[in-house]
């Protein structure tokens, strides 16, 4: 399964970024093989507004089925939900750790945003 994970760096050993829309990078990982692609999210990192919606569009366009992040705001959550991308919050550790936790079924999908906008 293709999953998206917010990250502070460009590889599987990078720490998870707790922000979604303004995360430094989004790592797309095949949860079975650990093959990955890195999306540079710097354009959204410094966006005046709409960062979450733009990041949600990137994740959806890349075919991710799940987003694992620290927190997801209301506009981003709505955009992801509309695109059919499931969201799990409270991801911590390295990208590799988060993939392992996902594969072990340790995440619960969110039913709504867990922070206010512009977090």
N, C-alpha and C positions, 0 to 999 in steps of 0.2 A: 504494500500500500504506500502511496506517496503521501508523506506528511511534511508540513512546513513547521519549522521551529525558529523562533526569534533568537538571534545570536549577537554576541559582541565581537565575534571573529569569523574567520573564513574557513574553519575546518570543524571536524567532529569533536575535537578536544577544546573548542572555544566554550566560554561560559554562556549560558542562556541570558538573553537580554529580557528583563522583566516587562518591557514595553512592547506593544505590538506595532502600532503605526509609526512610531519614532525609533524603532529598533535599528541598530547600525546595519545589520544584515538579516536576511531570512535564508535559512538553509533548508533546501528541499531534499528530503532523504527517502530512499526506498527502504521501508522498515524491514524488508526481508534480506536485502543484499548489502545495505549500508552505502550503496552508490549515492552520491550527492551532487547537488548543484548549488552554488551560492548566488543569491540575489543581493546586489549592493543596493541598500535602501537609503543611501545618503540624500537623495533628492527629497524623500519624504521626511527624513530626520530633521531638516531645517524648514519644512513647509510652514507657511503662516497658518493654514487651516486645511482640513481635508486629508491629513496624513493617514488616518486609519482607513478611510474609504479607498484611497489610492493603493495602500498596502494590501487591502483585501482584494482589490482588482488584480494585482500582481499574483497573489497566491492562487486565486481562482483561475486566472488565465494559464498558469503553469500546471494546472490539473491536480492540485493538492486536494485530498479528501478530508484532511484533518489539520487543524492548527494547534500547536502546543506552544504556549506562551506564559508569561507571568500574569499579565492582566490584559483585558480587552475592553475597550470603551464601547458605548452604545451605538454610535454610527458605524464603526467597524464591525461590531457584532451583527447588526442588521444586514450589512452588505454581505458578510460571510454566510449568514443564515440564508439569505435570498439566493446565494450561489450554491447552496447545498454543502458548504464546508462546515464540518463540525468543529467546535472550539473547546479546548480543555485548558483551564487556567492553572496557576500555581506550579508551573514547570520551573525546576531549579536544578543547578549543577551544570554539567557539560552537555552539549548536544548529544554525545554518545550515551551519557547516562539517561537522558530523557527518552531516547529511542528504546533503550533497554526497558525502562519503566513502562513505556507504551506497550511494548511487546508482551510484557508481563500482566497487562490489564490494570495497571495502577492509576489510570486517569479516569475521571468522570466527566462526561460532556456537560458543558454549561447550557443553561436554558435562557440566560440573559447576560448582559454585560456585568462585569464585577467592579467597575470603577466608572466615575463620571468622565465625560469627554475631556480632552486636552490634559490627560494625566501625565 
